[in-house]
Amino acid sequence: MDVDLIFQIAGIGIIVAVLNLLLKRAERDEQAMMTTLAGLIVVLMMIIKEIGALFDSIKTIFGLY
């Protein structure tokens, strides 16, 4: 795992938090929730790729096919 991934996830979290705060102050609660969900989905997609690479490495190390 690379340090860049951690910084990318932290950056997305900060951006989503700021957008959520701004939208809630503007009384746009539905858009704030959608923004939070979109940020969560983006981060999960990033993590899923890394988990897939981890399982591939485990298969290679232990010789599982």
N, CA, C and O atoms as a printed pandas DataFrame, in Angstrom:
     atom_number atom_name residue_name chain_id  residue_number  x_coord  y_coord  z_coord
0              1         N          MET        A               1    0.849   -1.175    0.000
1              2        CA          MET        A               1    0.000    0.000    0.000
2              3         C          MET        A               1    0.893    1.236    0.000
3              4         O          MET        A               1    1.920    1.287    0.676
4              5         N          ASP        A               2    0.482    2.201   -0.756
5              6        CA          ASP        A               2    1.280    3.399   -0.929
6              7         C          ASP        A               2    0.722    4.527   -0.055
7              8         O          ASP        A               2   -0.469    4.558    0.255
8              9         N          VAL        A               3    1.586    5.431    0.328
9             10        CA          VAL        A               3    1.171    6.567    1.155
10            11         C          VAL        A               3    0.257    7.491    0.356
11            12         O          VAL        A               3   -0.582    8.182    0.934
12            13         N          ASP        A               4    0.413    7.511   -0.966
13            14        CA          ASP        A               4   -0.446    8.352   -1.801
14            15         C          ASP        A               4   -1.919    7.993   -1.632
15            16         O          ASP        A               4   -2.781    8.871   -1.642
16            17         N          LEU        A               5   -2.203    6.718   -1.479
17            18        CA          LEU        A               5   -3.591    6.282   -1.307
18            19         C          LEU        A               5   -4.183    6.883   -0.037
19            20         O          LEU        A               5   -5.331    7.326   -0.033
20            21         N          ILE        A               6   -3.414    6.898    1.020
21            22        CA          ILE        A               6   -3.899    7.468    2.287
22            23         C          ILE        A               6   -4.169    8.964    2.127
23            24         O          ILE        A               6   -5.177    9.471    2.619
24            25         N          PHE        A               7   -3.273    9.664    1.444
25            26        CA          PHE        A               7   -3.476   11.097    1.229
26            27         C          PHE        A               7   -4.678   11.367    0.315
27            28         O          PHE        A               7   -5.401   12.343    0.518
28            29         N          GLN        A               8   -4.895   10.515   -0.683
29            30        CA          GLN        A               8   -6.049   10.671   -1.563
30            31         C          GLN        A               8   -7.348   10.487   -0.782
31            32         O          GLN        A               8   -8.294   11.258   -0.945
32            33         N          ILE        A               9   -7.387    9.467    0.061
33            34        CA          ILE        A               9   -8.594    9.222    0.864
34            35         C          ILE        A               9   -8.822   10.383    1.836
35            36         O          ILE        A               9   -9.958   10.822    2.021
36            37         N          ALA        A              10   -7.757   10.878    2.451
37            38        CA          ALA        A              10   -7.899   12.019    3.365
38            39         C          ALA        A              10   -8.372   13.262    2.616
39            40         O          ALA        A              10   -9.210   14.006    3.126
40            41         N          GLY        A              11   -7.849   13.495    1.420
41            42        CA          GLY        A              11   -8.275   14.644    0.616
42            43         C          GLY        A              11   -9.740   14.558    0.245
43            44         O          GLY        A              11  -10.468   15.546    0.331
44            45         N          ILE        A              12  -10.170   13.382   -0.166
45            46        CA          ILE        A              12  -11.583   13.197   -0.504
46            47         C          ILE        A              12  -12.445   13.427    0.727
47            48         O          ILE        A              12  -13.507   14.041    0.636
48            49         N          GLY        A              13  -11.995   12.937    1.881
49            50        CA          GLY        A              13  -12.750   13.141    3.117
50            51         C          GLY        A              13  -12.890   14.601    3.480
51            52         O          GLY        A              13  -13.962   15.037    3.900
52            53         N          ILE        A              14  -11.821   15.365    3.324
53            54        CA          ILE        A              14  -11.875   16.799    3.634
54            55         C          ILE        A              14  -12.807   17.530    2.682
55            56         O          ILE        A              14  -13.609   18.362    3.106
56            57         N          ILE        A              15  -12.702   17.221    1.400
57            58        CA          ILE        A              15  -13.568   17.876    0.403
58            59         C          ILE        A              15  -15.031   17.552    0.665
59            60         O          ILE        A              15  -15.884   18.438    0.627
60            61         N          VAL        A              16  -15.322   16.282    0.929
61            62        CA          VAL        A              16  -16.707   15.884    1.195
62            63         C          VAL        A              16  -17.224   16.555    2.466
63            64         O          VAL        A              16  -18.374   16.991    2.510
64            65         N          ALA        A              17  -16.391   16.640    3.492
65            66        CA          ALA        A              17  -16.819   17.274    4.740
66            67         C          ALA        A              17  -17.142   18.754    4.529
67            68         O          ALA        A              17  -18.138   19.252    5.054
68            69         N          VAL        A              18  -16.312   19.452    3.769
69            70        CA          VAL        A              18  -16.563   20.875    3.502
70            71         C          VAL        A              18  -17.834   21.058    2.683
71            72         O          VAL        A              18  -18.657   21.924    2.981
72            73         N          LEU        A              19  -17.989   20.228    1.639
73            74        CA          LEU        A              19  -19.207   20.332    0.820
74            75         C          LEU        A              19  -20.448   20.006    1.645
75            76         O          LEU        A              19  -21.482   20.659    1.505
76            77         N          ASN        A              20  -20.344   19.005    2.497
77            78        CA          ASN        A              20  -21.471   18.639    3.348
78            79         C          ASN        A              20  -21.847   19.798    4.271
79            80         O          ASN        A              20  -23.026   20.114    4.431
80            81         N          LEU        A              21  -20.851   20.421    4.868
81            82        CA          LEU        A              21  -21.102   21.557    5.761
82            83         C          LEU        A              21  -21.754   22.719    5.007
83            84         O          LEU        A              21  -22.721   23.311    5.486
84            85         N          LEU        A              22  -21.222   23.039    3.827
85            86        CA          LEU        A              22  -21.794   24.142    3.045
86            87         C          LEU        A              22  -23.224   23.855    2.619
87            88         O          LEU        A              22  -24.079   24.738    2.683
88            89         N          LEU        A              23  -23.491   22.635    2.187
89            90        CA          LEU        A              23  -24.841   22.300    1.737
90            91         C          LEU        A              23  -25.830   22.272    2.899
91            92         O          LEU        A              23  -26.985   22.668    2.739
92            93         N          LYS        A              24  -25.392   21.813    4.051
93            94        CA          LYS        A              24  -26.292   21.811    5.207
94            95         C          LYS        A              24  -26.609   23.236    5.661
95            96         O          LYS        A              24  -27.732   23.526    6.074
96            97         N          ARG        A              25  -25.613   24.124    5.583
97            98        CA          ARG        A              25  -25.860   25.537    5.951
98            99         C          ARG        A              25  -26.828   26.199    4.982
99           100         O          ARG        A              25  -27.564   27.112    5.356
100          101         N          ALA        A              26  -26.824   25.730    3.720
101          102        CA          ALA        A              26  -27.737   26.277    2.717
102          103         C          ALA        A              26  -29.081   25.551    2.738
103          104         O          ALA        A              26  -29.919   25.756    1.860
104          105         N          GLU        A              27  -29.281   24.694    3.754
105          106        CA          GLU        A              27  -30.517   23.930    3.922
106          107         C          GLU        A              27  -30.818   23.041    2.723
107          108         O          GLU        A              27  -31.965   22.913    2.295
108          109         N          ARG        A              28  -29.772   22.436    2.195
109          110        CA          ARG        A              28  -29.893   21.460    1.101
110          111         C          ARG        A              28  -29.431   20.100    1.631
111          112         O          ARG        A              28  -28.395   19.567    1.233
112          113         N          ASP        A              29  -30.243   19.566    2.545
113          114        CA          ASP        A              29  -29.862   18.341    3.233
114          115         C          ASP        A              29  -29.780   17.137    2.286
115          116         O          ASP        A              29  -28.931   16.263    2.459
116          117         N          GLU        A              30  -30.668   17.099    1.286
117          118        CA          GLU        A              30  -30.655   15.959    0.366
118          119         C          GLU        A              30  -29.369   15.936   -0.458
119          120         O          GLU        A              30  -28.765   14.879   -0.643
120          121         N          GLN        A              31  -28.953   17.095   -0.949
121          122        CA          GLN        A              31  -27.716   17.159   -1.712
122          123         C          GLN        A              31  -26.505   16.864   -0.833
123          124         O          GLN        A              31  -25.530   16.272   -1.297
124          125         N          ALA        A              32  -26.561   17.272    0.427
125          126        CA          ALA        A              32  -25.468   16.989    1.353
126          127         C          ALA        A              32  -25.333   15.487    1.570
127          128         O          ALA        A              32  -24.222   14.961    1.610
128          129         N          MET        A              33  -26.454   14.803    1.710
129          130        CA          MET        A              33  -26.416   13.348    1.889
130          131         C          MET        A              33  -25.897   12.666    0.633
131          132         O          MET        A              33  -25.113   11.722    0.723
132          133         N          MET        A              34  -26.317   13.127   -0.527
133          134        CA          MET        A              34  -25.841   12.536   -1.795
134          135         C          MET        A              34  -24.342   12.765   -1.977
135          136         O          MET        A              34  -23.637   11.888   -2.475
136          137         N          THR        A              35  -23.858   13.924   -1.579
137          138        CA          THR        A              35  -22.431   14.207   -1.670
138          139         C          THR        A              35  -21.636   13.267   -0.768
139          140         O          THR        A              35  -20.585   12.756   -1.155
140          141         N          THR        A              36  -22.150   13.048    0.434
141          142        CA          THR        A              36  -21.486   12.136    1.366
142          143         C          THR        A              36  -21.475   10.715    0.818
143          144         O          THR        A              36  -20.456   10.028    0.892
144          145         N          LEU        A              37  -22.596   10.275    0.273
145          146        CA          LEU        A              37  -22.661    8.930   -0.298
146          147         C          LEU        A              37  -21.735    8.782   -1.506
147          148         O          LEU        A              37  -21.094    7.745   -1.673
148          149         N          ALA        A              38  -21.664    9.804   -2.340
149          150        CA          ALA        A              38  -20.775    9.750   -3.503
150          151         C          ALA        A              38  -19.314    9.660   -3.063
151          152         O          ALA        A              38  -18.536    8.904   -3.644
152          153         N          GLY        A              39  -18.943   10.422   -2.049
153          154        CA          GLY        A              39  -17.581   10.348   -1.528
154          155         C          GLY        A              39  -17.273    8.981   -0.954
155          156         O          GLY        A              39  -16.176    8.459   -1.151
156          157         N          LEU        A              40  -18.219    8.400   -0.253
157          158        CA          LEU        A              40  -18.043    7.069    0.315
158          159         C          LEU        A              40  -17.866    6.020   -0.777
159          160         O          LEU        A              40  -17.019    5.136   -0.657
160          161         N          ILE        A              41  -18.650    6.113   -1.829
161          162        CA          ILE        A              41  -18.547    5.161   -2.936
162          163         C          ILE        A              41  -17.201    5.279   -3.634
163          164         O          ILE        A              41  -16.595    4.266   -3.983
164          165         N          VAL        A              42  -16.726    6.499   -3.840
165          166        CA          VAL        A              42  -15.428    6.699   -4.489
166          167         C          VAL        A              42  -14.311    6.076   -3.654
167          168         O          VAL        A              42  -13.433    5.399   -4.189
168          169         N          VAL        A              43  -14.348    6.308   -2.345
169          170        CA          VAL        A              43  -13.310    5.748   -1.470
170          171         C          VAL        A              43  -13.396    4.228   -1.444
171          172         O          VAL        A              43  -12.367    3.553   -1.473
172          173         N          LEU        A              44  -14.594    3.684   -1.390
173          174        CA          LEU        A              44  -14.740    2.232   -1.392
174          175         C          LEU        A              44  -14.216    1.609   -2.684
175          176         O          LEU        A              44  -13.615    0.535   -2.654
176          177         N          MET        A              45  -14.437    2.267   -3.807
177          178        CA          MET        A              45  -13.911    1.743   -5.075
178          179         C          MET        A              45  -12.384    1.754   -5.067
179          180         O          MET        A              45  -11.758    0.840   -5.605
180          181         N          MET        A              46  -11.790    2.762   -4.474
181          182        CA          MET        A              46  -10.326    2.814   -4.380
182          183         C          MET        A              46   -9.806    1.684   -3.501
183          184         O          MET        A              46   -8.794    1.060   -3.820
184          185         N          ILE        A              47  -10.492    1.423   -2.406
185          186        CA          ILE        A              47  -10.057    0.387   -1.480
186          187         C          ILE        A              47  -10.281   -1.007   -2.061
187          188         O          ILE        A              47   -9.475   -1.908   -1.830
188          189         N          ILE        A              48  -11.363   -1.192   -2.810
189          190        CA          ILE        A              48  -11.649   -2.496   -3.401
190          191         C          ILE        A              48  -10.542   -2.913   -4.358
191          192         O          ILE        A              48  -10.171   -4.086   -4.400
192          193         N          LYS        A              49  -10.009   -1.964   -5.130
193          194        CA          LYS        A              49   -8.895   -2.297   -6.029
194          195         C          LYS        A              49   -7.690   -2.776   -5.238
195          196         O          LYS        A              49   -7.017   -3.723   -5.645
196          197         N          GLU        A              50   -7.411   -2.136   -4.118
197          198        CA          GLU        A              50   -6.264   -2.528   -3.300
198          199         C          GLU        A              50   -6.483   -3.893   -2.644
199          200         O          GLU        A              50   -5.545   -4.681   -2.522
200          201         N          ILE        A              51   -7.706   -4.171   -2.227
201          202        CA          ILE        A              51   -8.000   -5.473   -1.626
202          203         C          ILE        A              51   -7.871   -6.570   -2.674
203          204         O          ILE        A              51   -7.386   -7.660   -2.369
204          205         N          GLY        A              52   -8.300   -6.298   -3.905
205          206        CA          GLY        A              52   -8.124   -7.261   -4.987
206          207         C          GLY        A              52   -6.657   -7.562   -5.238
207          208         O          GLY        A              52   -6.284   -8.716   -5.448
208          209         N          ALA        A              53   -5.830   -6.540   -5.218
209          210        CA          ALA        A              53   -4.388   -6.741   -5.394
210          211         C          ALA        A              53   -3.801   -7.538   -4.236
211          212         O          ALA        A              53   -2.903   -8.353   -4.441
212          213         N          LEU        A              54   -4.297   -7.312   -3.018
213          214        CA          LEU        A              54   -3.836   -8.067   -1.862
214          215         C          LEU        A              54   -4.163   -9.550   -2.019
215          216         O          LEU        A              54   -3.308  -10.399   -1.767
216          217         N          PHE        A              55   -5.388   -9.872   -2.433
217          218        CA          PHE        A              55   -5.762  -11.269   -2.615
218          219         C          PHE        A              55   -4.957  -11.923   -3.725
219          220         O          PHE        A              55   -4.602  -13.097   -3.620
220          221         N          ASP        A              56   -4.664  -11.180   -4.792
221          222        CA          ASP        A              56   -3.814  -11.725   -5.851
222          223         C          ASP        A              56   -2.421  -12.031   -5.328
223          224         O          ASP        A              56   -1.838  -13.055   -5.684
224          225         N          SER        A              57   -1.887  -11.167   -4.499
225          226        CA          SER        A              57   -0.570  -11.406   -3.901
226          227         C          SER        A              57   -0.591  -12.639   -3.000
227          228         O          SER        A              57    0.343  -13.440   -3.015
228          229         N          ILE        A              58   -1.649  -12.786   -2.223
229          230        CA          ILE        A              58   -1.763  -13.949   -1.335
230          231         C          ILE        A              58   -1.844  -15.232   -2.151
231          232         O          ILE        A              58   -1.225  -16.236   -1.797
232          233         N          LYS        A              59   -2.608  -15.204   -3.247
233          234        CA          LYS        A              59   -2.695  -16.379   -4.119
234          235         C          LYS        A              59   -1.327  -16.743   -4.677
235          236         O          LYS        A              59   -0.960  -17.917   -4.719
236          237         N          THR        A              60   -0.575  -15.733   -5.105
237          238        CA          THR        A              60    0.740  -15.967   -5.677
238          239         C          THR        A              60    1.712  -16.501   -4.625
239          240         O          THR        A              60    2.477  -17.424   -4.905
240          241         N          ILE        A              61    1.690  -15.942   -3.442
241          242        CA          ILE        A              61    2.612  -16.351   -2.386
242          243         C          ILE        A              61    2.373  -17.799   -1.961
243          244         O          ILE        A              61    3.323  -18.567   -1.803
244          245         N          PHE        A              62    1.115  -18.168   -1.776
245          246        CA          PHE        A              62    0.805  -19.503   -1.280
246          247         C          PHE        A              62    0.555  -20.514   -2.401
247          248         O          PHE        A              62    0.287  -21.684   -2.126
248          249         N          GLY        A              63    0.638  -20.084   -3.644
249          250        CA          GLY        A              63    0.466  -20.992   -4.766
250          251         C          GLY        A              63   -0.959  -21.484   -4.961
251          252         O          GLY        A              63   -1.169  -22.590   -5.461
252          253         N          LEU        A              64   -1.924  -20.690   -4.579
253          254        CA          LEU        A              64   -3.330  -21.048   -4.773
254          255         C          LEU        A              64   -3.760  -20.617   -6.170
255          256         O          LEU        A              64   -3.379  -19.553   -6.660
256          257         N          TYR        A              65   -4.556  -21.465   -6.791
257          258        CA          TYR        A              65   -4.995  -21.129   -8.167
258          259         C          TYR        A              65   -6.471  -20.984   -8.246
259          260         O          TYR        A              65   -7.007  -20.706   -9.318
